[in-house]
Amino acid sequence: MFFIGDVIEDFREDWHLDNPHLLLESVAAVALIAGVIFLMIELRGLLSRMSDMQTGLEIANGHLAEVIQGFFEDWNLTNAERDVAIMILKGLDNEAIAQVRNTASGTVRAQATKIYAKSATDGRAQFISVFVEELLAGGISAESDLDSALKNKYKEKPATKDHFAG
């Protein structure tokens, strides 16, 4: 604003652009105005892209919640086991889960063991990897190598539900 006001004031006094100082200030003022307009357009585009990314994240988050609930239904987890499983996925250890749920650590350990058995996984890391794999799959319609390996290793019902089709 200062440069624009200065150019306007200098132009009022001189009325000619043949003065090198006035010409230089005019070019600088026009460049500043163009820069501000360009940055406003870029900022608007960035805000639009951020909004689109946020929408995508919310959709993915909602999809993950549906996938998790689908797994829990397939595994016939009780409500208590579902609570413990969610906390395991959030990264809490057995003692922290016990404190949150106001239960004994041994109870949580027993519930976690049942969860791992129902999901045909060996433990916490493999249980979490089932969901990480689902996130990374991103809509792949074919079975993954991990699903095949789990089926072969356990010779039981697969650890994952066929959520890839949707």
Disulfide bonds with the S-S distance in Angstrom:
none
